[in-house]
Amino acid sequence: MKHHAIEQVLERAERAKSDSDYTYFFALLFAAEALAKTMVLGMVASIAEGNMRNRYRLEHQLVRSDGLGDWGKVIEDALTGPASQFLLSEAREEQKELTQACKEGEWQYDATSALKAALDHLGIEAEVVPVKSDMKRWFRLFATLRNKTRAHGATQPEKATKAAEHIAKSIELVYRNFRLFRRPWAHLYRNMNGKFRVSGITDDIADFSFLKQSQDKQFPNGIYLFMGSPRRICLMHTEAELRDFFFANGGLTSKKFEMLSYYSDDKVDGDGGAFLTPPGVLPPSETEGYGELVPQGNCFSNVPDLVTDYVSRPKLEEDLRKLLLDDKRSIVTLVGRGGIGKTSLALKVIQGLYEEVRYEGIVWLSARDVDLQFTGPKPVRPLVLSPEDMSKFYAGLVLPSEQATAKGFNARAFFEQQLQQCDLGACLFVFDNFETTQNPVEMFNWIDSFIRLPNKALITTRLREFKGDYPVEVSGMEEKGVFRYFSGRVGVV
């Protein structure tokens, strides 16, 4: 399968071959750099988002990188370091291909030894390739090669001729054999009608075909790798016509970073603001909820307190209250733009439910990743992002710690049973900021498959990509006047 971004730089190298061996040598270095960065970005995109933010941590390093050595460190982290445990199961084959020790005759070893041969012809000292080698050494050797040959005058033409043969062989072995390049890659562009224009970066993009008809999927425009689901490649850019491809190349400021094309040598700016938040574990959201169930009126709840400056919306509150008290609809969804007050509306109505006899438990599960405050948006740590997160958190709420953490205990199966028939009695499960979960459509289908009355699910979300619930639109305030919204905190202007 051909990959359009790699084919472009190989085409450039082939054109350079007719100019001179010297020009061909440096065109091959550009091609190998594009190849290496594509591999790194593909593996980083295959890291699941989670509370530890390992994917963001690695992208945070790459966007600040001033050399290929940093890219090599990132892929080692993704393959065998702290981030590796969060690799998607679908990416385990690529992980194995890059980490297994291979001998002569296997493509990984031959590609690595070809790079070492190029370094030897150039007289550049580099680490020895042992009898068996993995592909992590390939990245280290290429970083050495690239860094030692950046000054064009430092490489003699006669040495470059023979080295070019080995570099071309190495590129060919990696490109033709590494499974990542046989995965579907595409550029997605959402048209005004809500459907996506899917431009194939690889030949086979059948896995993306569902986006051509759908109007209810939410993916930002950009490059995607299909790894079980579309995974966005954040530090690589092209347009729908695929005329050129740009890769992160350092130079980060508060507003932008440099993106370089290895095909045309052109440059464009990336959005630097997306990578200004420090990596690491963020503070919890102010609406994360409590880590234990406490008595509240006639039920037990871990729901957070209502913000003190909440402004009431009586009609919407009464409508939601009636929906949550009836025995007709198992899933109710509050839908509205960010900062309109969905969470605070839910908190206000839940306070009134404590004195009712409808529920004996109310469980709050928060995926909020940004708190909107008067000083501006503040990134926070989502509490639960996946069915596994939710299941473990719920088990920790209702079970003794020794039982919830016991070897062999299946938290997910336990939670699925509780959605059907809760040990607390009738229970309301609240899923706040649903759009930031790992896969909202799959998450909704999971909840919908198991929730049973008298239990209910209340979902708050900016984006509703699913059907089968009872949606309630949360828009402006009921009072006359103009208001400014800060996640349910409302001030009259």
Secondary structure in CASP SS format (residue, H / E / C, confidence):
PFRMAT SS
TARGET T0000
AUTHOR 0000-0000-0000
METHOD secondary structure of the structure
MODEL  1
M C 1.00
K C 1.00
H E 1.00
H H 1.00
A H 1.00
I H 1.00
E H 1.00
Q H 1.00
V H 1.00
L H 1.00
E H 1.00
R H 1.00
A H 1.00
E H 1.00
R H 1.00
A H 1.00
K H 1.00
S C 1.00
D C 1.00
S C 1.00
D H 1.00
Y H 1.00
T H 1.00
Y H 1.00
F H 1.00
F H 1.00
A H 1.00
L H 1.00
L H 1.00
F H 1.00
A H 1.00
A H 1.00
E H 1.00
A H 1.00
L H 1.00
A H 1.00
K H 1.00
T H 1.00
M H 1.00
V H 1.00
L H 1.00
G H 1.00
M H 1.00
V H 1.00
A H 1.00
S C 1.00
I E 1.00
A C 1.00
E C 1.00
G C 1.00
N C 1.00
M C 1.00
R C 1.00
N H 1.00
R H 1.00
Y H 1.00
R H 1.00
L H 1.00
E H 1.00
H H 1.00
Q H 1.00
L H 1.00
V C 1.00
R C 1.00
S C 1.00
D C 1.00
G C 1.00
L H 1.00
G H 1.00
D H 1.00
W H 1.00
G H 1.00
K H 1.00
V H 1.00
I H 1.00
E H 1.00
D H 1.00
A H 1.00
L H 1.00
T H 1.00
G C 1.00
P H 1.00
A H 1.00
S H 1.00
Q H 1.00
F H 1.00
L E 1.00
L C 1.00
S H 1.00
E H 1.00
A H 1.00
R H 1.00
E H 1.00
E H 1.00
Q H 1.00
K H 1.00
E H 1.00
L H 1.00
T H 1.00
Q C 1.00
A C 1.00
C E 1.00
K C 1.00
E C 1.00
G C 1.00
E C 1.00
W H 1.00
Q H 1.00
Y H 1.00
D H 1.00
A H 1.00
T H 1.00
S H 1.00
A H 1.00
L H 1.00
K H 1.00
A H 1.00
A H 1.00
L H 1.00
D H 1.00
H H 1.00
L H 1.00
G C 1.00
I C 1.00
E C 1.00
A C 1.00
E C 1.00
V C 1.00
V C 1.00
P C 1.00
V C 1.00
K C 1.00
S E 1.00
D C 1.00
M C 1.00
K H 1.00
R H 1.00
W H 1.00
F H 1.00
R H 1.00
L H 1.00
F H 1.00
A H 1.00
T H 1.00
L H 1.00
R H 1.00
N H 1.00
K H 1.00
T C 1.00
R C 1.00
A C 1.00
H H 1.00
G H 1.00
A H 1.00
T C 1.00
Q C 1.00
P H 1.00
E H 1.00
K H 1.00
A H 1.00
T H 1.00
K H 1.00
A H 1.00
A H 1.00
E H 1.00
H H 1.00
I H 1.00
A H 1.00
K H 1.00
S H 1.00
I H 1.00
E H 1.00
L H 1.00
V H 1.00
Y H 1.00
R H 1.00
N H 1.00
F C 1.00
R H 1.00
L H 1.00
F H 1.00
R H 1.00
R C 1.00
P C 1.00
W E 1.00
A E 1.00
H E 1.00
L E 1.00
Y E 1.00
R E 1.00
N C 1.00
M C 1.00
N C 1.00
G C 1.00
K C 1.00
F E 1.00
R E 1.00
V E 1.00
S E 1.00
G E 1.00
I C 1.00
T E 1.00
D C 1.00
D C 1.00
I C 1.00
A H 1.00
D H 1.00
F H 1.00
S C 1.00
F H 1.00
L H 1.00
K H 1.00
Q H 1.00
S C 1.00
Q C 1.00
D C 1.00
K C 1.00
Q C 1.00
F C 1.00
P C 1.00
N C 1.00
G E 1.00
I E 1.00
Y E 1.00
L E 1.00
F E 1.00
M C 1.00
G C 1.00
S C 1.00
P E 1.00
R E 1.00
R E 1.00
I C 1.00
C C 1.00
L C 1.00
M E 1.00
H E 1.00
T C 1.00
E C 1.00
A C 1.00
E C 1.00
L C 1.00
R C 1.00
D C 1.00
F C 1.00
F E 1.00
F E 1.00
A E 1.00
N C 1.00
G C 1.00
G C 1.00
L C 1.00
T C 1.00
S C 1.00
K C 1.00
K E 1.00
F E 1.00
E E 1.00
M E 1.00
L E 1.00
S C 1.00
Y C 1.00
Y C 1.00
S C 1.00
D C 1.00
D C 1.00
K E 1.00
V E 1.00
D E 1.00
G E 1.00
D E 1.00
G H 1.00
G H 1.00
A H 1.00
F H 1.00
L C 1.00
T C 1.00
P C 1.00
P C 1.00
G C 1.00
V C 1.00
L C 1.00
P C 1.00
P E 1.00
S C 1.00
E C 1.00
T C 1.00
E C 1.00
G C 1.00
Y C 1.00
G C 1.00
E C 1.00
L C 1.00
V E 1.00
P E 1.00
Q E 1.00
G C 1.00
N C 1.00
C E 1.00
F E 1.00
S E 1.00
N C 1.00
V C 1.00
P C 1.00
D C 1.00
L C 1.00
V C 1.00
T C 1.00
D C 1.00
Y E 1.00
V C 1.00
S C 1.00
R C 1.00
P H 1.00
K H 1.00
L H 1.00
E H 1.00
E H 1.00
D H 1.00
L H 1.00
R H 1.00
K H 1.00
L H 1.00
L H 1.00
L H 1.00
D C 1.00
D C 1.00
K C 1.00
R C 1.00
S C 1.00
I E 1.00
V E 1.00
T E 1.00
L E 1.00
V E 1.00
G C 1.00
R C 1.00
G C 1.00
G C 1.00
I C 1.00
G C 1.00
K H 1.00
T H 1.00
S H 1.00
L H 1.00
A H 1.00
L H 1.00
K H 1.00
V H 1.00
I H 1.00
Q H 1.00
G H 1.00
L H 1.00
Y C 1.00
E C 1.00
E C 1.00
V C 1.00
R C 1.00
Y C 1.00
E C 1.00
G E 1.00
I E 1.00
V E 1.00
W E 1.00
L E 1.00
S E 1.00
A C 1.00
R C 1.00
D C 1.00
V E 1.00
D E 1.00
L E 1.00
Q E 1.00
F C 1.00
T C 1.00
G E 1.00
P E 1.00
K E 1.00
P E 1.00
V C 1.00
R E 1.00
P C 1.00
L C 1.00
V C 1.00
L C 1.00
S C 1.00
P H 1.00
E H 1.00
D H 1.00
M H 1.00
S H 1.00
K H 1.00
F H 1.00
Y H 1.00
A H 1.00
G H 1.00
L H 1.00
V H 1.00
L C 1.00
P C 1.00
S H 1.00
E H 1.00
Q H 1.00
A H 1.00
T C 1.00
A C 1.00
K C 1.00
G C 1.00
F C 1.00
N C 1.00
A H 1.00
R H 1.00
A H 1.00
F H 1.00
F H 1.00
E H 1.00
Q H 1.00
Q H 1.00
L H 1.00
Q H 1.00
Q C 1.00
C C 1.00
D C 1.00
L C 1.00
G C 1.00
A C 1.00
C E 1.00
L E 1.00
F E 1.00
V E 1.00
F E 1.00
D E 1.00
N C 1.00
F H 1.00
E H 1.00
T H 1.00
T C 1.00
Q C 1.00
N C 1.00
P H 1.00
V H 1.00
E H 1.00
M H 1.00
F H 1.00
N H 1.00
W H 1.00
I H 1.00
D H 1.00
S H 1.00
F H 1.00
I C 1.00
R C 1.00
L C 1.00
P C 1.00
N C 1.00
K E 1.00
A E 1.00
L E 1.00
I E 1.00
T E 1.00
T E 1.00
R C 1.00
L C 1.00
R C 1.00
E C 1.00
F C 1.00
K C 1.00
G C 1.00
D C 1.00
Y E 1.00
P E 1.00
V E 1.00
E E 1.00
V C 1.00
S C 1.00
G C 1.00
M C 1.00
E C 1.00
E C 1.00
K C 1.00
G C 1.00
V C 1.00
F E 1.00
R E 1.00
Y E 1.00
F E 1.00
S C 1.00
G C 1.00
R E 1.00
V E 1.00
G E 1.00
V E 1.00
V C 1.00
END
